[in-house]
Amino acid sequence: MTRVTVEYEGDLVRRLACEGHAGDAAEGENVVCAAVSVLMQTCVNALERVAGVIPLTTVDERRALIAVELPKAAAQQAHDAQTILRTTVLGLTDISHEYPKLVKITTIDGRKQP
């Protein structure tokens, strides 16, 4: 199973992580794993090349982990980065709805409690 964790700070996505393989198909033959991987790689590329933000990225092939965390950014860069991250979350959510036994999404709400 691929476990997706979306961490928020208020209404902003601060960190997005995907870990684990979706299912037991042979390496390179699982379309769900491939879809998740492509979304995450595209997210990192778009953050860098479109938003101009260099995310803190962790990749661990042994654990099948890709994690992206946003650093502080200027207003326009932060806006563009949020658009990219939210679009990635939408794509991952669609995959989890289509393949609920293979992809699970957990949301962590980082808002400070009063």
FITORVEX-845827 format. One record per residue (C-alpha): residue in one letter; x negated, y negated, z negated; residue number from 1. Coordinates in pm, 1 decimal. Layout:
<pts>
<residu=A px=X py=Y pz=Z num=NUM>
...
</pts>
This chain:
<pts>
<residu=M px=0.0 py=0.0 pz=0.0 num=1>
<residu=T px=-113.6 py=-352.7 pz=72.6 num=2>
<residu=R px=-58.4 py=-587.6 pz=-218.8 num=3>
<residu=V px=-24.2 py=-954.9 pz=-132.0 num=4>
<residu=T px=-60.7 py=-1213.1 pz=-407.6 num=5>
<residu=V px=46.4 py=-1572.1 pz=-349.3 num=6>
<residu=E px=-64.9 py=-1813.3 pz=-619.9 num=7>
<residu=Y px=102.9 py=-2151.9 pz=-647.1 num=8>
<residu=E px=6.4 py=-2469.5 pz=-826.9 num=9>
<residu=G px=334.6 py=-2654.8 pz=-844.8 num=10>
<residu=D px=478.4 py=-2633.4 pz=-493.9 num=11>
<residu=L px=138.0 py=-2585.9 pz=-331.5 num=12>
<residu=V px=-13.6 py=-2256.6 pz=-224.8 num=13>
<residu=R px=-358.2 py=-2246.2 pz=-387.4 num=14>
<residu=R px=-466.6 py=-1885.5 pz=-325.9 num=15>
<residu=L px=-357.3 py=-1603.4 pz=-101.1 num=16>
<residu=A px=-496.2 py=-1250.0 pz=-135.9 num=17>
<residu=C px=-426.1 py=-919.7 pz=38.0 num=18>
<residu=E px=-569.8 py=-596.8 pz=-98.0 num=19>
<residu=G px=-536.5 py=-232.0 pz=-2.7 num=20>
<residu=H px=-447.8 py=-35.9 pz=306.6 num=21>
<residu=A px=-87.7 py=-7.6 pz=421.0 num=22>
<residu=G px=-22.7 py=362.1 pz=465.9 num=23>
<residu=D px=-243.3 py=652.7 pz=555.2 num=24>
<residu=A px=-305.2 py=622.9 pz=928.2 num=25>
<residu=A px=-658.8 py=670.1 pz=1053.2 num=26>
<residu=E px=-885.3 py=367.6 pz=1021.1 num=27>
<residu=G px=-808.7 py=120.8 pz=1297.7 num=28>
<residu=E px=-475.3 py=282.4 pz=1388.4 num=29>
<residu=N px=-237.3 py=132.3 pz=1131.8 num=30>
<residu=V px=-36.5 py=-148.4 pz=1291.2 num=31>
<residu=V px=78.7 py=-284.9 pz=953.8 num=32>
<residu=C px=-279.2 py=-315.6 pz=825.6 num=33>
<residu=A px=-378.7 py=-471.8 pz=1154.8 num=34>
<residu=A px=-94.9 py=-724.3 pz=1136.1 num=35>
<residu=V px=-185.0 py=-827.6 pz=780.8 num=36>
<residu=S px=-554.0 py=-853.4 pz=870.1 num=37>
<residu=V px=-487.1 py=-1063.9 pz=1178.9 num=38>
<residu=L px=-264.8 py=-1303.1 pz=984.0 num=39>
<residu=M px=-527.3 py=-1347.7 pz=713.4 num=40>
<residu=Q px=-813.7 py=-1393.1 pz=960.0 num=41>
<residu=T px=-608.9 py=-1640.1 pz=1161.9 num=42>
<residu=C px=-527.5 py=-1827.6 pz=841.1 num=43>
<residu=V px=-896.7 py=-1866.7 pz=757.9 num=44>
<residu=N px=-981.4 py=-1972.2 pz=1114.5 num=45>
<residu=A px=-696.4 py=-2225.5 pz=1125.6 num=46>
<residu=L px=-787.8 py=-2370.9 pz=786.7 num=47>
<residu=E px=-1141.0 py=-2428.2 pz=909.7 num=48>
<residu=R px=-1080.2 py=-2533.5 pz=1270.1 num=49>
<residu=V px=-739.4 py=-2700.1 pz=1258.1 num=50>
<residu=A px=-712.4 py=-2841.2 pz=905.2 num=51>
<residu=G px=-1084.4 py=-2904.4 pz=865.9 num=52>
<residu=V px=-1088.1 py=-2734.5 pz=525.9 num=53>
<residu=I px=-1349.4 py=-2474.8 pz=437.4 num=54>
<residu=P px=-1163.7 py=-2228.5 pz=214.0 num=55>
<residu=L px=-1327.2 py=-2018.6 pz=-53.7 num=56>
<residu=T px=-1302.9 py=-1678.9 pz=112.2 num=57>
<residu=T px=-1363.0 py=-1335.6 pz=-36.8 num=58>
<residu=V px=-1389.4 py=-1024.4 pz=178.7 num=59>
<residu=D px=-1449.5 py=-678.3 pz=34.2 num=60>
<residu=E px=-1410.5 py=-407.2 pz=297.6 num=61>
<residu=R px=-1433.7 py=-126.0 pz=42.7 num=62>
<residu=R px=-1125.6 py=-258.5 pz=-140.2 num=63>
<residu=A px=-965.4 py=-382.4 pz=183.2 num=64>
<residu=L px=-952.8 py=-728.9 pz=26.5 num=65>
<residu=I px=-921.6 py=-1064.2 pz=196.4 num=66>
<residu=A px=-863.8 py=-1363.4 pz=-31.1 num=67>
<residu=V px=-842.4 py=-1731.7 pz=56.0 num=68>
<residu=E px=-849.2 py=-2014.9 pz=-196.0 num=69>
<residu=L px=-815.5 py=-2382.2 pz=-115.7 num=70>
<residu=P px=-1065.3 py=-2634.1 pz=-243.0 num=71>
<residu=K px=-954.5 py=-2991.0 pz=-308.5 num=72>
<residu=A px=-901.4 py=-3173.3 pz=18.9 num=73>
<residu=A px=-809.7 py=-3514.6 pz=156.4 num=74>
<residu=A px=-437.4 py=-3584.6 pz=198.6 num=75>
<residu=Q px=-405.2 py=-3503.7 pz=570.6 num=76>
<residu=Q px=-627.6 py=-3196.2 pz=542.0 num=77>
<residu=A px=-428.6 py=-3075.6 pz=240.7 num=78>
<residu=H px=-101.5 py=-3121.5 pz=430.7 num=79>
<residu=D px=-230.8 py=-2929.1 pz=731.6 num=80>
<residu=A px=-373.9 py=-2657.2 pz=505.2 num=81>
<residu=Q px=-37.8 py=-2613.9 pz=331.7 num=82>
<residu=T px=136.7 py=-2579.3 pz=667.0 num=83>
<residu=I px=-108.9 py=-2305.9 pz=765.9 num=84>
<residu=L px=-85.0 py=-2123.5 pz=431.6 num=85>
<residu=R px=295.5 py=-2139.0 pz=421.4 num=86>
<residu=T px=315.5 py=-2010.6 pz=778.2 num=87>
<residu=T px=85.8 py=-1721.7 pz=683.8 num=88>
<residu=V px=303.7 py=-1643.7 pz=380.3 num=89>
<residu=L px=612.0 py=-1641.5 pz=605.9 num=90>
<residu=G px=445.9 py=-1391.5 pz=839.1 num=91>
<residu=L px=337.1 py=-1169.2 pz=549.9 num=92>
<residu=T px=688.1 py=-1188.9 pz=402.6 num=93>
<residu=D px=839.2 py=-1078.8 pz=733.8 num=94>
<residu=I px=603.2 py=-780.9 pz=743.3 num=95>
<residu=S px=690.6 py=-689.3 pz=383.4 num=96>
<residu=H px=1063.6 py=-697.2 pz=467.6 num=97>
<residu=E px=1009.3 py=-475.0 pz=771.1 num=98>
<residu=Y px=776.0 py=-234.7 pz=586.3 num=99>
<residu=P px=869.5 py=-258.5 pz=215.2 num=100>
<residu=K px=696.6 py=69.6 pz=129.2 num=101>
<residu=L px=369.7 py=-51.3 pz=280.9 num=102>
<residu=V px=344.3 py=-420.7 pz=183.6 num=103>
<residu=K px=442.0 py=-575.1 pz=-150.1 num=104>
<residu=I px=427.3 py=-948.5 pz=-225.2 num=105>
<residu=T px=377.9 py=-1087.7 pz=-575.1 num=106>
<residu=T px=409.5 py=-1457.3 pz=-647.9 num=107>
<residu=I px=224.9 py=-1627.5 pz=-930.9 num=108>
<residu=D px=371.1 py=-1960.4 pz=-1030.1 num=109>
<residu=G px=90.8 py=-2176.1 pz=-1165.9 num=110>
<residu=R px=307.8 py=-2463.1 pz=-1287.1 num=111>
<residu=K px=224.9 py=-2587.9 pz=-1629.3 num=112>
<residu=Q px=504.2 py=-2522.8 pz=-1874.7 num=113>
<residu=P px=625.9 py=-2818.5 pz=-2087.9 num=114>
</pts>
